[in-house]
Amino acid sequence: MLAMGGTKGALLALVVELLVTSLTGAHFGAEADTFFKPEGNQPRLGQVFIVIDPQALGGQTVYNERVEALISAMLSDEGVRLPGQRRIQLVEAAKKTGLDIPQSAIDAIRAFC
């Protein structure tokens, strides 16, 4: 797996890895073997859930306002998208205009029917 976001993403991944492995005694990601083969060491994965109640801190309204402000600021920059936004746009476009399916794909599907 590659970290997203360059240096900041790598450091965020490091913080999460250290929290999870130090709090649970789990293997580091690089030490964990696959779940899909019986040979090798056990994955010994750990899970940590960090739960934050915005109401107990600044309040839900403040939280919602700040999240909306940050997202609005991000989306005001050209080319910035939220995760899943492109997929949603493609689905909406396909609903309006349909999909272009090559004849070879249609023929292959019909061959199975």
C-alpha positions in Angstrom: 0.0 0.0 0.0 1.2 3.5 -0.8 0.4 6.4 1.4 -1.8 9.1 -0.1 -1.0 12.7 0.1 2.8 12.5 -0.2 4.7 13.4 3.0 1.7 14.5 5.0 -0.1 11.3 4.1 2.9 9.2 5.0 3.2 10.9 8.4 -0.5 10.4 9.0 -0.2 6.7 8.2 2.8 6.5 10.6 0.8 8.1 13.4 -2.1 5.7 12.9 0.3 2.7 12.6 2.0 3.7 15.9 -1.3 4.2 17.7 -2.7 0.9 16.6 0.3 -1.2 17.1 1.4 0.3 20.4 -2.1 0.2 22.0 -2.9 -3.3 20.8 0.4 -5.1 20.5 -0.4 -5.9 16.8 2.1 -6.5 14.1 3.3 -3.5 12.1 1.7 -3.6 8.6 5.0 -4.8 7.1 5.1 -7.7 9.6 1.6 -9.0 9.0 1.2 -11.8 6.5 -1.8 -12.4 4.3 -5.1 -13.8 5.5 -5.4 -15.7 2.2 -2.5 -18.3 2.6 -2.1 -20.7 5.5 1.7 -20.4 5.6 3.5 -17.6 7.3 3.0 -15.9 10.6 -0.5 -14.9 11.8 -1.5 -11.3 10.7 -2.0 -10.3 14.4 -3.9 -7.2 13.4 -5.3 -4.7 15.9 -8.1 -2.2 15.8 -8.4 1.1 17.6 -11.5 3.1 17.5 -11.1 6.8 18.3 -14.5 8.3 19.1 -15.0 12.0 19.4 -18.3 13.6 20.5 -18.4 17.1 19.0 -21.2 18.0 21.3 -18.9 17.5 24.3 -16.3 19.9 22.9 -17.3 22.9 20.8 -20.8 21.6 20.1 -22.4 20.0 17.1 -23.4 23.3 15.4 -19.8 24.6 15.6 -18.5 21.3 14.2 -21.0 21.4 11.3 -20.2 25.0 10.5 -16.4 24.4 10.5 -16.6 21.3 8.4 -18.8 23.1 5.8 -16.5 26.1 5.8 -13.4 23.9 5.1 -15.2 21.9 2.4 -16.4 25.1 0.7 -12.9 26.5 0.8 -11.4 23.3 -0.7 -14.0 23.1 -3.4 -13.5 26.7 -4.4 -10.0 25.7 -5.8 -10.1 24.5 -9.4 -9.7 20.7 -9.8 -10.4 19.8 -6.1 -13.0 17.1 -5.6 -14.3 15.2 -2.6 -13.8 11.5 -2.5 -16.5 9.8 -4.6 -17.5 13.1 -6.3 -16.2 12.0 -9.7 -18.0 8.7 -9.5 -21.3 10.4 -8.6 -20.9 12.8 -11.5 -20.3 9.9 -13.9 -23.3 8.0 -12.6 -25.5 11.1 -13.1 -24.2 11.7 -16.6 -24.8 8.0 -17.5 -28.4 8.3 -16.3 -28.9 11.2 -18.6 -27.0 10.2 -21.7 -26.6 6.4 -21.3 -23.4 4.4 -21.7 -21.3 3.8 -24.8 -20.8 0.0 -24.9 -18.6 -1.4 -27.7 -20.3 -3.9 -30.0 -17.6 -6.4 -29.1 -18.7 -6.3 -25.4 -22.3 -6.7 -26.3 -21.4 -9.7 -28.5 -19.4 -11.3 -25.7 -22.3 -10.9 -23.3 -24.8 -12.4 -25.7 -22.4 -15.3 -26.2 -22.9 -16.2 -22.5 -26.7 -16.0 -22.7 
